[in-house]
Amino acid sequence: MGLSFWILGLVVGLFAAVLLVGAPYLPTLRSQAETAFDLLGLEEGQTLLELGCGDGKVLVLAAQRGYRAVGIELNPILFVVSRLRTFRYRENVRVIWGDFWRVPWPEADGVFVFLLDPFMPKLDGRMQAYKRPLASVAFKVLGKEPARQKNGVFLYKY
Ligand SMILES: C[S@@+](CC[C@H](N)C(=O)[O-])C[C@H]1O[C@@H](n2cnc3c(N)ncnc32)[C@H](O)[C@@H]1O
């Protein structure tokens, strides 16, 4: 078996392994990121925390709005992509490589996620301690009424 087989296997394995602890990679639509920002109501200079920042697109959009942004990403390939993509905004954007269930969450004014149903109860527990507004793309927090919802994005107040 050639080197390319092992490289492909490694890449597939890295993307698949994330399923044990969170949602797989699926890029956020620009319109949903913009809706999430509107719902969170952050002001320039405030900080957005993105749990699972994927390819860094949301972090870039946040920086372009004048926010500070911190993303946490477990997949090392996406972490590197995110780092490269946000490089020109590095004064305001930070990307952390790690599992957001284990990494201490930095101080922020609002949280953005695009996860999956099975992880929402655990997220709810964490958010109750973190006490910041949460914008969730596509997935609701079971048993909790969203404060607002628009364009497939749910806003929760903690
Ligand atoms: C649905 S995607 C969202 C991608 C991102 N919003 C974007 O537009 O590129 C979910 C992301 O969360 C990451 N992820 C899932 N579980 C994670 C965990 N426990 N810690 C850090 N990242 C995680 C995945 O690797 C994936 O990139």
The ligand as an SDF file (V2000), in Angstrom:
LIG
                    3D

 27 29  0  0  0  0  0  0  0  0999 V2000
  -20.5540   21.6950   12.0370 C   0  0  0  0  0  0  0  0  0  0  0  0
  -18.8150   22.1080   12.0740 S   0  0  0  0  0  0  0  0  0  0  0  0
  -18.8190   23.8620   12.2350 C   0  0  0  0  0  0  0  0  0  0  0  0
  -17.7050   24.4650   11.4390 C   0  0  0  0  0  0  0  0  0  0  0  0
  -17.4840   25.9630   11.5030 C   0  0  0  0  0  0  0  0  0  0  0  0
  -18.5400   26.6730   12.1270 N   0  0  0  0  0  0  0  0  0  0  0  0
  -17.2050   26.4800   10.0880 C   0  0  0  0  0  0  0  0  0  0  0  0
  -18.0430   27.1840    9.5470 O   0  0  0  0  0  0  0  0  0  0  0  0
  -16.1720   26.1400    9.5180 O   0  0  0  0  0  0  0  0  0  0  0  0
  -18.3680   21.5700   13.7190 C   0  0  0  0  0  0  0  0  0  0  0  0
  -16.8910   21.7440   14.0020 C   0  0  0  0  0  0  0  0  0  0  0  0
  -16.6390   21.4680   15.3750 O   0  0  0  0  0  0  0  0  0  0  0  0
  -15.4430   20.7170   15.4960 C   0  0  0  0  0  0  0  0  0  0  0  0
  -15.5600   19.9720   16.7600 N   0  0  0  0  0  0  0  0  0  0  0  0
  -16.4590   19.0180   17.0550 C   0  0  0  0  0  0  0  0  0  0  0  0
  -16.3140   18.6120   18.3180 N   0  0  0  0  0  0  0  0  0  0  0  0
  -15.2990   19.3400   18.8380 C   0  0  0  0  0  0  0  0  0  0  0  0
  -14.6950   19.3860   20.1280 C   0  0  0  0  0  0  0  0  0  0  0  0
  -15.1130   18.5990   21.1410 N   0  0  0  0  0  0  0  0  0  0  0  0
  -13.6970   20.2790   20.3430 N   0  0  0  0  0  0  0  0  0  0  0  0
  -13.2740   21.0930   19.3300 C   0  0  0  0  0  0  0  0  0  0  0  0
  -13.8150   21.0800   18.0900 N   0  0  0  0  0  0  0  0  0  0  0  0
  -14.8160   20.2270   17.8530 C   0  0  0  0  0  0  0  0  0  0  0  0
  -15.4210   19.8490   14.2400 C   0  0  0  0  0  0  0  0  0  0  0  0
  -14.1140   19.4090   13.9230 O   0  0  0  0  0  0  0  0  0  0  0  0
  -15.9930   20.8050   13.2030 C   0  0  0  0  0  0  0  0  0  0  0  0
  -14.9810   21.5680   12.5990 O   0  0  0  0  0  0  0  0  0  0  0  0
  1  2  1  0
  2  3  1  0
  2 10  1  0
  3  4  1  0
  4  5  1  0
  5  6  1  0
  5  7  1  0
  7  8  2  0
  7  9  1  0
 10 11  1  0
 11 12  1  0
 11 26  1  0
 12 13  1  0
 13 14  1  0
 13 24  1  0
 14 15  1  0
 14 23  1  0
 15 16  2  0
 16 17  1  0
 17 18  1  0
 17 23  2  0
 18 19  1  0
 18 20  2  0
 20 21  1  0
 21 22  2  0
 22 23  1  0
 24 25  1  0
 24 26  1  0
 26 27  1  0
M  CHG  2   2   1   9  -1
M  END
$$$$
